[in-house]
Amino acid sequence: MANGRVVRTADRTIGSRQLAALLPADVRARPGYRSLAEAVRTLILDGRIALHVRLPAERELAEAVGASRATVTGAYDLLRESGYLRSRRGSGTWTELPDGHRPVGAHALVGAGARSADGEPGIDLAIAAMGAPEDALADALARAALRLPDAARTPGYHPFGLPELRTAVADRFTRRGLPTRPEQILVTSGAQQAFTLVVSLLCRAGDRVVTENPTYANALDALRHARLRTASIAVSGTGWDMEIAESTLRQTVPRLAYAIPDFHNPTGALMPEEQRLRLLAATRRTGTWLVVDETIADIALDVPAPAPLASLAPRGGADHVVTIGSLSKTHWGGLRVGWVRAGAKMITELTALRVCADMAGSVLDQLVALPLLDGMDRTLPARLAELRSRRAALVDSLRRHTPQWSWHIPPGGLSLWVDLGEPVSSALAERAAAAGVHIARGARFGVDPGTFEHRLRIPYTLPADRLDEGVRRLAAAFHDGVPLPPSVDRPHWVA
């Protein structure tokens, strides 16, 4: 399969063109044996190439990437020596992991349940989301049960989403300062589906897109899968460099720009109003579609919740803005309800595209979402208070166990973007996995391979005791007496 997907084929073989398409652009442009080995190792550790899959023959891969056979032979040799490949004469070369190692990245992000090497229950710090609010969910289920018999008398296909839910989402946008009609809303199976649909409709392979750097890892995967060319705008704990952003937009004239202005994932930064206005104006000048991800916009811990970015545009000046959101972060990731807000014509086009792969969303999920959305202003304050408490607990644990690490405390969002002081994030994530802690290494959020190796994203969504135990295990992995080799100096490849 293409970028961002786990390669699992019927005969458990990946072809040379498939593997070449998964490689970073810089490796394809100038393939050296060490960079090629590092890239393949990264794909294995991220779970994007499954274990026990046969790789293409050296000659075939050399032709596909435009390298000499000696380059591919050298890369395979390095991977075999370090335990990531095994070969059998006459049978080929297969992906493997060194003894005691497990993939970190894509597998961890699905919350499969972390366990340490000795089988003890682990701690999943790769998921920046809380469990469901039990009382509110129970009440919503009871209300949904009352409405389900009427819904069950219909065929149950609502490609645009339940009319009542579209109205509720539109009304919430209107209350937040962005007048919205129900026909401007498409209900999706989460924000990730919303983003993928928008990218599929607006972009074609080879189009230029601009994203923040770092940015949400799954959005990056979607852009890579669509084979889009990415340019980036740097974001730090202190915010956006808007002069560089405007220059990048002016020079690249991208088809689409993707931004998370509200408690940015992973840094937690909040874009000031003046910068929002500049971003709106800059994307309008270049004819760029601006996709605003509001998934975390309601997780405002120290400041008022921001108004929708599109609400700041002068009348008629936001028709190039597409806004996506969901209930995953405010309520529960298991409730697959998200949405797109755009012009009515685009909503119709997105729905036609959605029907090709997913006829309609779950009626039951949408019936449950209705009372949750209607009651959000009553139930969210308690969730935010719990997050403030957990954020404080995480900060306290980090200060006690890892005083040499540093971070900014964000005004909202769900995680800290922690600076380790040295580029060892991937190596630390590997070692932590053996201790039962699954965590998103910084490189998962970087537009360019090998960046953010000095960073970890650590969510504060678990209870305080689990956060403390997770940080304790991370600290033990960091200080276990065996130096963590920096990725920039490591002879074989850190992801």
VENVEN-V887507 format. One line per field, one symbol per residue. phi: phi as a letter, one per 20 degrees, with the letter a starting at -180 (. if undefined). psi: psi as a letter, one per 40 degrees, with the letter a starting at -180 (. if undefined). burial: 1 if it has 16 or more other ideal C-beta (glycine too) atoms within 10 Angstrom, else 0. A space follows every 10 residues. Layout:
phi = ???
psi = ???
burial = ???
//
This chain:
phi = .egndfecdf elcdffffff fefgfffffc fdffffffff gfffffmedf fmdeeffgff fgffdmdfff ffgfffffff feneccccgn doccfbcfgn dcfdpffffe mfofcffenf gdcededeae fffgffffff ffffffefgf fffdfnecgf oggffgffff ffgffeocgb dgfeddecen fffgffffff feccgnfecd cfbfbffffg ffffffmeed dccfccfepe efffffffff felffbcdcc fdlgddfnfd ffgffffffg fffffemefd ededgdfeee eccffffggf feffgnecfe dddcaaefef caffeeccbc dbfgffgfff ffffffdbga efffgffffg ffffeffeef gffffffgff ffffgfffff ecfeecaeef fancbddeee nbecgfffff ffffendebe fgffdefdgn emfeccedfd eeggffffff ffffffffde ndgeffffdf fcmdf
psi = iaieihhhid efihiddddd deiidddddg hidddddddd dddddeeehi ifhhiiiddd ddddefiidd dddddddddd deeeiiihhe dahiiiiihe iiihbdddee fehiiideei hahheehgii iihddddddd ddddddeddd deeidehgde ihdddddddd dddddeeghh ideehhhigi dddddddddd ddiiheihih iihiihdddd dddddefihh iihhhadeai gddddddddd ddgidihhig ehfhhedeih hidddddddd dddddefhhh hhhededegh deiihiihdd eeiiheefee hhhiaieddd chdehghaih haiddddddd dddddddgdi ihdddddddd ddddeddddd dddddddddd dddddddddd dgeeiiiihi eaaeiighhe eigedddddd ddddeehhih idddehdhie ifeeiihhif eiiddddddd ddddddddfe ehihhiddeh dggh.
burial = 0011001000 0001110111 1111001100 1010111111 1111111111 0011110101 1111101000 1101110110 0001101000 0011111000 1111111110 0001110000 0111111111 0110011011 0011001000 0000000111 1100111111 1110010101 0101111111 1111111111 1110001111 1111111111 1111110101 1110101001 0100110110 0101111111 1111111111 1000110111 0111010111 1111111111 1000011111 1110000101 1111111111 1110111111 1100011011 1001000001 1011111111 1110010011 0011001001 1011001100 1100101001 0111111111 0111111111 1111111111 1111111011 1111111111 1100001111 1111101100 0001001001 00111
//
